[in-house]
Amino acid sequence: MQPEQLMLFEIAPDFRDHKKYRDGIFKTKAQLKEELRQLGRDRIYHVLSFGGGTQSAHLLEQHLQGLIHYDYIIFSDTGAEPQFIHEQVTWWQHRQRACGNTTPFLITHHSSMERGLEEMLMRYIHTDYQRFQMPVYCSTLDPVTGEIKAAGMMPRQCTVDFKIIPVKQAARRAVMELNGLEYRQQMPENIGFIIDIGFSYDEIRRINTSQSPQFKYMRLAYPLAEENLSTADSIRFLEDNGFPTRRSRCYLCPFNCDGARDIGMDWDEIIEAEPLSFLKACWFDTELRRVQRSGSKIMRSIPYLHYSRRPLVEVFAAEYARISAAYRVELAEWVSSWEAAIQEKWNQDELLIRA
């Protein structure tokens, strides 16, 4: 991009100038409604995929103010959110009631791994399960020279698998029940869905489709991007109204930052607010590399949760020493509980790696 183009972009961003919109990957809600109506799906249900953080809270507040209409508000529990995100979800439920708003507020989860990302990771570590759904930072080892080199990231599949798809399934289930139908029956041909996702304009790179791959009658909309609003705009809106502003993410999210790379999602917040969760993240970080070294996984890259591609226990050595001494018993109980749960649920058909 030329400097003059960049200057124009910074002054007046417009989603219509973005390649994803020009290529038809990102469409406006008006376009999506028209698509559904042309297919005969003129009974359209509007759903908010609520993440409990800032951007989706911005959309929720617009709904509570009567600026956007939703038929359902759905929060998908990934099983790895910090407690303060669950507290924010509760805060918004209280606010909804205080506003007299009666839109159904549903809480759902992954259809087969009900305990979410923790369950996926424990299943990956303790069984022959091969699918890895987190965007960890990777390094590779040259077998000849022994040199370790940075090698990008794994795909960010967790948002789709543990947030967006469960919301779609919950929305479908709710509407089928509303119409007196069983979940596995065919959706009536006149019903369609538009699901709003809180990706802002600065996250437009995360928009990959407006058509749900799972359900032909569902469309995905991104109203904040359509309004050319940034993450900072949503945070400012919440701050101006005295609303909570903590960013939604999992306690072990590789996009947590620190120092100069602070983007409002940082390891320091996890360390200070939820030390045991930080200790769990360190445990997962270490175990993923142990399993990778075993040669039992398809993944050949060396995985890290920290962007420096160093173990968390080294990056935060002093904090880890202090926290591990204080929470050693709790961590051991957590690990033991998960090992028993994975053995009971998944090991009928999957080989236990540790055995």
C-alpha positions as a LaTeX table, in Angstrom:
\begin{tabular}{lrrr}
\hline
Residue & $x$ (\AA) & $y$ (\AA) & $z$ (\AA) \\
\hline
Met1 & 0.00 & 0.00 & 0.00 \\
Gln2 & 1.32 & 3.43 & $-0.98$ \\
Pro3 & 1.83 & 6.07 & 1.78 \\
Glu4 & $-1.00$ & 8.24 & 0.47 \\
Gln5 & $-3.30$ & 5.22 & 0.41 \\
Leu6 & $-2.30$ & 4.33 & 3.94 \\
Met7 & $-3.04$ & 7.87 & 5.09 \\
Leu8 & $-6.51$ & 7.69 & 3.58 \\
Phe9 & $-7.05$ & 4.29 & 5.21 \\
Glu10 & $-6.12$ & 5.67 & 8.62 \\
Ile11 & $-8.31$ & 8.74 & 8.26 \\
Ala12 & $-11.46$ & 7.09 & 6.92 \\
Pro13 & $-11.53$ & 3.29 & 6.98 \\
Asp14 & $-14.40$ & 1.85 & 4.98 \\
Phe15 & $-15.15$ & $-1.87$ & 4.91 \\
Arg16 & $-16.36$ & $-1.48$ & 1.32 \\
Asp17 & $-12.80$ & $-0.79$ & 0.25 \\
His18 & $-11.52$ & $-3.97$ & 1.85 \\
Lys19 & $-10.66$ & $-6.92$ & $-0.38$ \\
Lys20 & $-12.76$ & $-9.30$ & 1.71 \\
Tyr21 & $-15.85$ & $-7.21$ & 1.00 \\
Arg22 & $-14.99$ & $-6.74$ & $-2.67$ \\
Asp23 & $-14.49$ & $-10.52$ & $-2.99$ \\
Gly24 & $-17.84$ & $-11.25$ & $-1.34$ \\
Ile25 & $-16.39$ & $-12.88$ & 1.77 \\
Phe26 & $-17.82$ & $-10.15$ & 4.01 \\
Lys27 & $-21.38$ & $-8.99$ & 3.33 \\
Thr28 & $-23.67$ & $-6.48$ & 4.99 \\
Lys29 & $-26.69$ & $-7.57$ & 7.02 \\
Ala30 & $-28.94$ & $-6.04$ & 4.37 \\
Gln31 & $-27.29$ & $-8.20$ & 1.72 \\
Leu32 & $-27.60$ & $-11.30$ & 3.90 \\
Lys33 & $-31.30$ & $-10.65$ & 4.55 \\
Glu34 & $-31.90$ & $-10.30$ & 0.83 \\
Glu35 & $-30.03$ & $-13.55$ & 0.13 \\
Leu36 & $-32.20$ & $-15.43$ & 2.59 \\
Arg37 & $-35.40$ & $-13.87$ & 1.27 \\
Gln38 & $-34.50$ & $-14.84$ & $-2.28$ \\
Leu39 & $-34.25$ & $-18.41$ & $-1.01$ \\
Gly40 & $-37.75$ & $-18.12$ & 0.44 \\
Arg41 & $-36.48$ & $-17.85$ & 4.02 \\
Asp42 & $-38.40$ & $-14.76$ & 5.06 \\
Arg43 & $-38.78$ & $-15.73$ & 8.75 \\
Ile44 & $-35.36$ & $-14.59$ & 9.88 \\
Tyr45 & $-34.11$ & $-15.08$ & 13.43 \\
His46 & $-31.40$ & $-12.70$ & 14.61 \\
Val47 & $-28.83$ & $-14.06$ & 17.07 \\
Leu48 & $-25.99$ & $-12.44$ & 18.99 \\
Ser49 & $-22.95$ & $-14.62$ & 19.56 \\
Phe50 & $-22.00$ & $-13.17$ & 22.94 \\
Gly51 & $-18.41$ & $-13.71$ & 24.10 \\
Gly52 & $-18.59$ & $-11.88$ & 27.41 \\
Gly53 & $-15.89$ & $-9.39$ & 26.43 \\
Thr54 & $-15.87$ & $-5.98$ & 24.81 \\
Gln55 & $-17.08$ & $-6.08$ & 21.20 \\
Ser56 & $-20.03$ & $-8.41$ & 21.71 \\
Ala57 & $-20.92$ & $-6.43$ & 24.85 \\
His58 & $-21.03$ & $-3.31$ & 22.66 \\
Leu59 & $-23.57$ & $-5.08$ & 20.43 \\
Leu60 & $-25.54$ & $-6.33$ & 23.42 \\
Glu61 & $-25.84$ & $-2.84$ & 24.84 \\
Gln62 & $-27.04$ & $-1.58$ & 21.46 \\
His63 & $-29.70$ & $-4.28$ & 21.64 \\
Leu64 & $-30.69$ & $-3.24$ & 25.18 \\
Gln65 & $-31.00$ & 0.35 & 23.92 \\
Gly66 & $-33.26$ & $-0.77$ & 21.07 \\
Leu67 & $-30.72$ & $-0.01$ & 18.33 \\
Ile68 & $-30.29$ & $-3.64$ & 17.21 \\
His69 & $-32.85$ & $-6.44$ & 17.46 \\
Tyr70 & $-31.93$ & $-9.95$ & 18.59 \\
Asp71 & $-34.20$ & $-12.93$ & 19.09 \\
Tyr72 & $-31.54$ & $-14.81$ & 21.06 \\
Ile73 & $-28.37$ & $-13.94$ & 22.95 \\
Ile74 & $-26.10$ & $-16.99$ & 23.18 \\
Phe75 & $-22.89$ & $-17.40$ & 25.17 \\
Ser76 & $-20.76$ & $-20.46$ & 24.40 \\
Asp77 & $-18.65$ & $-21.52$ & 27.38 \\
Thr78 & $-15.22$ & $-22.61$ & 26.08 \\
Gly79 & $-14.38$ & $-24.21$ & 29.41 \\
Ala80 & $-11.23$ & $-22.11$ & 29.72 \\
Glu81 & $-12.40$ & $-18.54$ & 30.26 \\
Pro82 & $-11.01$ & $-16.76$ & 33.31 \\
Gln83 & $-13.49$ & $-16.39$ & 36.14 \\
Phe84 & $-13.62$ & $-12.64$ & 35.53 \\
Ile85 & $-15.16$ & $-13.28$ & 32.10 \\
His86 & $-17.87$ & $-15.45$ & 33.66 \\
Glu87 & $-18.45$ & $-12.61$ & 36.13 \\
Gln88 & $-18.86$ & $-10.19$ & 33.21 \\
Val89 & $-21.38$ & $-12.53$ & 31.59 \\
Thr90 & $-23.34$ & $-12.53$ & 34.86 \\
Trp91 & $-23.04$ & $-8.73$ & 35.03 \\
Trp92 & $-24.61$ & $-8.39$ & 31.59 \\
Gln93 & $-27.39$ & $-10.82$ & 32.50 \\
His94 & $-28.19$ & $-8.60$ & 35.50 \\
Arg95 & $-28.13$ & $-5.51$ & 33.29 \\
Gln96 & $-30.47$ & $-7.15$ & 30.80 \\
Arg97 & $-32.97$ & $-7.86$ & 33.56 \\
Ala98 & $-32.59$ & $-4.33$ & 34.96 \\
Cys99 & $-33.43$ & $-2.97$ & 31.50 \\
Gly100 & $-36.58$ & $-5.08$ & 31.38 \\
Asn101 & $-35.30$ & $-6.91$ & 28.32 \\
Thr102 & $-36.65$ & $-10.47$ & 28.00 \\
Thr103 & $-34.66$ & $-11.77$ & 25.01 \\
Pro104 & $-33.69$ & $-15.40$ & 25.76 \\
Phe105 & $-30.08$ & $-15.49$ & 27.04 \\
Leu106 & $-28.75$ & $-19.00$ & 26.46 \\
Ile107 & $-25.51$ & $-20.62$ & 27.61 \\
Thr108 & $-24.13$ & $-23.51$ & 25.58 \\
His109 & $-20.90$ & $-25.47$ & 24.97 \\
His110 & $-19.14$ & $-27.82$ & 22.55 \\
Ser111 & $-21.48$ & $-30.67$ & 21.60 \\
Ser112 & $-19.18$ & $-33.61$ & 22.44 \\
Met113 & $-16.47$ & $-32.04$ & 24.62 \\
Glu114 & $-18.82$ & $-30.33$ & 27.05 \\
Arg115 & $-15.96$ & $-29.12$ & 29.28 \\
Gly116 & $-14.43$ & $-27.28$ & 26.37 \\
Leu117 & $-10.82$ & $-26.50$ & 25.59 \\
Glu118 & $-9.48$ & $-28.01$ & 28.79 \\
Glu119 & $-11.14$ & $-31.27$ & 27.80 \\
Met120 & $-9.75$ & $-31.05$ & 24.26 \\
Leu121 & $-6.21$ & $-30.46$ & 25.55 \\
Met122 & $-6.43$ & $-33.21$ & 28.16 \\
Arg123 & $-7.81$ & $-35.58$ & 25.54 \\
Tyr124 & $-4.95$ & $-34.62$ & 23.21 \\
Ile125 & $-2.36$ & $-35.16$ & 25.95 \\
His126 & $-3.70$ & $-38.40$ & 27.41 \\
Thr127 & $-5.14$ & $-40.26$ & 24.41 \\
Asp128 & $-4.42$ & $-40.84$ & 20.74 \\
Tyr129 & $-6.70$ & $-37.92$ & 19.78 \\
Gln130 & $-4.90$ & $-36.04$ & 16.99 \\
Arg131 & $-6.97$ & $-32.95$ & 16.22 \\
Phe132 & $-5.39$ & $-29.83$ & 17.74 \\
Gln133 & $-7.59$ & $-26.73$ & 17.73 \\
Met134 & $-5.50$ & $-23.90$ & 19.20 \\
Pro135 & $-3.21$ & $-21.35$ & 17.51 \\
Val136 & 0.01 & $-22.20$ & 19.38 \\
Tyr137 & 3.32 & $-20.70$ & 18.30 \\
Cys138 & 5.55 & $-23.27$ & 16.63 \\
Ser139 & 9.23 & $-23.93$ & 16.11 \\
Thr140 & 10.92 & $-26.63$ & 14.04 \\
Leu141 & 14.05 & $-28.63$ & 14.67 \\
Asp142 & 16.42 & $-29.18$ & 11.74 \\
Pro143 & 17.31 & $-32.90$ & 12.00 \\
Val144 & 20.68 & $-32.33$ & 10.34 \\
Thr145 & 21.97 & $-29.17$ & 12.02 \\
Gly146 & 19.94 & $-29.34$ & 15.22 \\
Glu147 & 18.97 & $-25.69$ & 14.72 \\
Ile148 & 15.58 & $-24.58$ & 16.07 \\
Lys149 & 13.72 & $-22.05$ & 13.93 \\
Ala150 & 10.44 & $-20.18$ & 14.33 \\
Ala151 & 7.71 & $-21.73$ & 12.19 \\
Gly152 & 4.54 & $-19.64$ & 12.40 \\
Met153 & 1.36 & $-20.65$ & 14.24 \\
Met154 & $-1.18$ & $-23.43$ & 14.16 \\
Pro155 & $-4.59$ & $-22.40$ & 12.71 \\
Arg156 & $-6.97$ & $-20.58$ & 15.04 \\
Gln157 & $-9.72$ & $-23.19$ & 14.99 \\
Cys158 & $-10.79$ & $-22.83$ & 18.63 \\
Thr159 & $-13.03$ & $-19.79$ & 18.03 \\
Val160 & $-15.01$ & $-21.64$ & 15.37 \\
Asp161 & $-15.19$ & $-25.00$ & 17.13 \\
Phe162 & $-15.80$ & $-23.87$ & 20.71 \\
Lys163 & $-17.60$ & $-20.53$ & 20.22 \\
Ile164 & $-19.28$ & $-20.07$ & 16.85 \\
Ile165 & $-20.45$ & $-23.60$ & 16.01 \\
Pro166 & $-21.98$ & $-24.20$ & 19.48 \\
Val167 & $-23.86$ & $-20.89$ & 19.11 \\
Lys168 & $-25.23$ & $-22.02$ & 15.74 \\
Gln169 & $-26.30$ & $-25.36$ & 17.20 \\
Ala170 & $-27.95$ & $-23.72$ & 20.20 \\
Ala171 & $-29.80$ & $-21.25$ & 17.96 \\
Arg172 & $-31.02$ & $-24.06$ & 15.75 \\
Arg173 & $-32.15$ & $-26.11$ & 18.76 \\
Ala174 & $-34.03$ & $-23.15$ & 20.26 \\
Val175 & $-35.90$ & $-22.36$ & 17.04 \\
Met176 & $-36.76$ & $-26.00$ & 16.38 \\
Glu177 & $-38.22$ & $-26.26$ & 19.91 \\
Leu178 & $-40.09$ & $-22.98$ & 19.40 \\
Asn179 & $-41.70$ & $-24.47$ & 16.30 \\
Gly180 & $-42.52$ & $-27.78$ & 17.99 \\
Leu181 & $-39.91$ & $-29.77$ & 16.06 \\
Glu182 & $-37.19$ & $-32.21$ & 17.12 \\
Tyr183 & $-33.57$ & $-31.09$ & 16.74 \\
Arg184 & $-32.79$ & $-33.61$ & 13.98 \\
Gln185 & $-35.83$ & $-32.77$ & 11.89 \\
Gln186 & $-35.47$ & $-30.59$ & 8.84 \\
Met187 & $-35.54$ & $-26.84$ & 9.37 \\
Pro188 & $-38.69$ & $-25.35$ & 7.82 \\
Glu189 & $-37.87$ & $-23.92$ & 4.40 \\
Asn190 & $-39.11$ & $-20.44$ & 5.28 \\
Ile191 & $-36.77$ & $-19.99$ & 8.29 \\
Gly192 & $-33.33$ & $-18.39$ & 8.16 \\
Phe193 & $-30.79$ & $-17.09$ & 10.66 \\
Ile194 & $-28.41$ & $-14.17$ & 10.82 \\
Ile195 & $-25.83$ & $-14.54$ & 13.58 \\
Asp196 & $-23.93$ & $-11.42$ & 14.62 \\
Ile197 & $-20.28$ & $-11.92$ & 15.57 \\
Gly198 & $-18.35$ & $-9.15$ & 17.33 \\
Phe199 & $-15.32$ & $-8.91$ & 15.05 \\
Ser200 & $-14.44$ & $-5.25$ & 14.69 \\
Tyr201 & $-12.94$ & $-3.51$ & 11.65 \\
Asp202 & $-9.37$ & $-4.02$ & 12.90 \\
Glu203 & $-10.13$ & $-7.76$ & 13.10 \\
Ile204 & $-11.53$ & $-8.04$ & 9.58 \\
Arg205 & $-8.73$ & $-10.51$ & 8.81 \\
Arg206 & $-10.64$ & $-12.99$ & 11.02 \\
Ile207 & $-13.69$ & $-12.88$ & 8.75 \\
Asn208 & $-13.59$ & $-15.91$ & 6.50 \\
Thr209 & $-17.19$ & $-16.35$ & 5.42 \\
Ser210 & $-20.72$ & $-14.98$ & 5.61 \\
Gln211 & $-22.22$ & $-18.39$ & 4.83 \\
Ser212 & $-22.33$ & $-20.98$ & 7.57 \\
Pro213 & $-20.56$ & $-24.13$ & 6.33 \\
Gln214 & $-22.70$ & $-26.26$ & 8.66 \\
Phe215 & $-26.17$ & $-24.87$ & 7.94 \\
Lys216 & $-27.23$ & $-23.55$ & 4.51 \\
Tyr217 & $-29.95$ & $-21.36$ & 6.07 \\
Met218 & $-27.55$ & $-19.48$ & 8.38 \\
Arg219 & $-25.57$ & $-16.36$ & 7.60 \\
Leu220 & $-22.83$ & $-14.68$ & 9.65 \\
Ala221 & $-22.81$ & $-10.90$ & 10.05 \\
Tyr222 & $-20.18$ & $-8.57$ & 11.49 \\
Pro223 & $-21.99$ & $-5.32$ & 12.36 \\
Leu224 & $-19.03$ & $-3.63$ & 14.09 \\
Ala225 & $-16.89$ & $-4.11$ & 11.00 \\
Glu226 & $-19.81$ & $-2.89$ & 8.93 \\
Glu227 & $-19.87$ & 0.26 & 11.08 \\
Asn228 & $-16.08$ & 0.62 & 10.61 \\
Leu229 & $-15.65$ & 0.44 & 14.39 \\
Ser230 & $-12.43$ & $-0.74$ & 16.01 \\
Thr231 & $-11.81$ & $-2.69$ & 19.20 \\
Ala232 & $-10.71$ & 0.59 & 20.78 \\
Asp233 & $-14.03$ & 2.17 & 19.78 \\
Ser234 & $-15.95$ & $-0.57$ & 21.62 \\
Ile235 & $-13.77$ & $-0.24$ & 24.72 \\
Arg236 & $-14.24$ & 3.53 & 24.69 \\
Phe237 & $-18.02$ & 3.08 & 24.38 \\
Leu238 & $-18.06$ & 0.76 & 27.40 \\
Glu239 & $-15.79$ & 3.03 & 29.43 \\
Asp240 & $-17.94$ & 6.08 & 28.67 \\
Asn241 & $-20.97$ & 4.21 & 30.03 \\
Gly242 & $-19.24$ & 2.74 & 33.07 \\
Phe243 & $-19.51$ & $-0.84$ & 31.81 \\
Pro244 & $-16.93$ & $-3.63$ & 32.39 \\
Thr245 & $-14.15$ & $-3.70$ & 29.81 \\
Arg246 & $-12.13$ & $-6.88$ & 30.26 \\
Arg247 & $-11.30$ & $-8.59$ & 26.96 \\
Ser248 & $-12.78$ & $-12.02$ & 26.35 \\
Arg249 & $-10.26$ & $-14.84$ & 25.95 \\
Cys250 & $-9.18$ & $-18.09$ & 27.53 \\
Tyr251 & $-6.70$ & $-18.10$ & 30.40 \\
Leu252 & $-4.20$ & $-20.01$ & 28.24 \\
Cys253 & $-4.77$ & $-18.05$ & 25.03 \\
Pro254 & $-1.56$ & $-17.74$ & 22.97 \\
Phe255 & $-2.66$ & $-14.22$ & 22.04 \\
Asn256 & $-2.11$ & $-13.08$ & 25.61 \\
Cys257 & 0.70 & $-10.54$ & 25.53 \\
Asp258 & 2.98 & $-8.63$ & 27.87 \\
Gly259 & 5.21 & $-5.55$ & 27.88 \\
Ala260 & 5.41 & $-3.68$ & 24.59 \\
Arg261 & 2.97 & $-6.09$ & 22.90 \\
Asp262 & 0.16 & $-5.31$ & 25.33 \\
Ile263 & $-3.19$ & $-5.34$ & 23.51 \\
Gly264 & $-5.47$ & $-5.48$ & 26.52 \\
Met265 & $-5.12$ & $-9.25$ & 26.82 \\
Asp266 & $-2.07$ & $-10.05$ & 28.89 \\
Trp267 & $-0.47$ & $-12.77$ & 30.97 \\
Asp268 & 0.00 & $-10.34$ & 33.86 \\
Glu269 & $-3.77$ & $-10.06$ & 34.29 \\
Ile270 & $-4.09$ & $-13.85$ & 34.50 \\
Ile271 & $-1.14$ & $-14.09$ & 36.91 \\
Glu272 & $-2.58$ & $-11.44$ & 39.21 \\
Ala273 & $-6.27$ & $-12.29$ & 39.02 \\
Glu274 & $-6.15$ & $-16.07$ & 38.71 \\
Pro275 & $-2.79$ & $-17.54$ & 39.75 \\
Leu276 & $-4.04$ & $-21.12$ & 39.67 \\
Ser277 & $-5.22$ & $-20.63$ & 36.08 \\
Phe278 & $-1.75$ & $-19.35$ & 35.20 \\
Leu279 & $-0.27$ & $-22.49$ & 36.77 \\
Lys280 & $-2.64$ & $-24.60$ & 34.65 \\
Ala281 & $-1.48$ & $-22.75$ & 31.54 \\
Cys282 & 2.15 & $-23.52$ & 32.46 \\
Trp283 & 1.24 & $-27.19$ & 32.91 \\
Phe284 & $-0.45$ & $-27.37$ & 29.49 \\
Asp285 & 2.46 & $-25.52$ & 27.87 \\
Thr286 & 4.96 & $-28.03$ & 29.25 \\
Glu287 & 2.82 & $-31.12$ & 28.56 \\
Leu288 & 2.18 & $-30.22$ & 24.93 \\
Arg289 & 5.90 & $-30.30$ & 24.22 \\
Arg290 & 6.31 & $-33.55$ & 26.16 \\
Val291 & 3.63 & $-35.22$ & 24.06 \\
Gln292 & 5.09 & $-33.78$ & 20.85 \\
Arg293 & 8.50 & $-35.24$ & 21.73 \\
Ser294 & 6.92 & $-38.67$ & 22.23 \\
Gly295 & 6.38 & $-38.96$ & 18.47 \\
Ser296 & 2.78 & $-40.08$ & 18.97 \\
Lys297 & 1.24 & $-37.01$ & 17.36 \\
Ile298 & 0.84 & $-35.93$ & 13.75 \\
Met299 & 1.96 & $-32.43$ & 14.73 \\
Arg300 & 5.73 & $-32.25$ & 14.30 \\
Ser301 & 6.29 & $-28.62$ & 15.25 \\
Ile302 & 7.37 & $-27.67$ & 18.78 \\
Pro303 & 4.39 & $-25.86$ & 20.39 \\
Tyr304 & 4.48 & $-22.88$ & 22.76 \\
Leu305 & 1.76 & $-20.78$ & 24.38 \\
His306 & 4.01 & $-17.69$ & 24.60 \\
Tyr307 & 4.81 & $-15.63$ & 21.50 \\
Ser308 & 8.55 & $-15.69$ & 22.32 \\
Arg309 & 8.50 & $-19.46$ & 21.74 \\
Arg310 & 9.91 & $-20.03$ & 25.18 \\
Pro311 & 8.32 & $-22.06$ & 28.00 \\
Leu312 & 5.98 & $-20.05$ & 30.19 \\
Val313 & 7.86 & $-21.28$ & 33.26 \\
Glu314 & 10.97 & $-19.54$ & 31.90 \\
Val315 & 9.31 & $-16.35$ & 30.69 \\
Phe316 & 7.70 & $-15.84$ & 34.10 \\
Ala317 & 10.22 & $-17.71$ & 36.22 \\
Ala318 & 9.79 & $-15.68$ & 39.42 \\
Glu319 & 5.99 & $-15.68$ & 39.20 \\
Tyr320 & 5.93 & $-19.39$ & 38.45 \\
Ala321 & 8.15 & $-20.24$ & 41.42 \\
Arg322 & 5.94 & $-18.23$ & 43.77 \\
Ile323 & 2.62 & $-19.51$ & 42.45 \\
Ser324 & 3.65 & $-23.16$ & 42.10 \\
Ala325 & 4.78 & $-23.20$ & 45.73 \\
Ala326 & 1.43 & $-21.79$ & 46.84 \\
Tyr327 & $-0.85$ & $-23.89$ & 44.60 \\
Arg328 & 1.05 & $-27.17$ & 44.17 \\
Val329 & $-1.64$ & $-29.24$ & 45.90 \\
Glu330 & $-4.52$ & $-27.65$ & 43.97 \\
Leu331 & $-2.73$ & $-28.22$ & 40.65 \\
Ala332 & $-2.06$ & $-31.88$ & 41.46 \\
Glu333 & $-5.72$ & $-32.40$ & 42.37 \\
Trp334 & $-6.83$ & $-30.73$ & 39.14 \\
Val335 & $-4.52$ & $-32.92$ & 37.03 \\
Ser336 & $-5.60$ & $-36.10$ & 38.86 \\
Ser337 & $-9.28$ & $-35.22$ & 38.44 \\
Trp338 & $-8.85$ & $-34.65$ & 34.71 \\
Glu339 & $-6.87$ & $-37.86$ & 34.21 \\
Ala340 & $-9.72$ & $-39.82$ & 35.80 \\
Ala341 & $-12.34$ & $-37.98$ & 33.73 \\
Ile342 & $-10.50$ & $-38.57$ & 30.44 \\
Gln343 & $-9.92$ & $-42.23$ & 31.30 \\
Glu344 & $-13.62$ & $-42.71$ & 32.00 \\
Lys345 & $-14.99$ & $-40.79$ & 29.02 \\
Trp346 & $-12.54$ & $-41.29$ & 26.17 \\
Asn347 & $-10.40$ & $-44.34$ & 26.81 \\
Gln348 & $-12.88$ & $-46.97$ & 25.77 \\
Asp349 & $-11.82$ & $-46.34$ & 22.17 \\
Glu350 & $-8.59$ & $-44.34$ & 22.46 \\
Leu351 & $-5.17$ & $-45.49$ & 23.59 \\
Leu352 & $-3.79$ & $-43.84$ & 26.73 \\
Ile353 & $-0.44$ & $-42.35$ & 25.80 \\
Arg354 & 0.93 & $-42.27$ & 29.32 \\
Ala355 & 0.25 & $-46.00$ & 29.92 \\
\hline
\end{tabular}
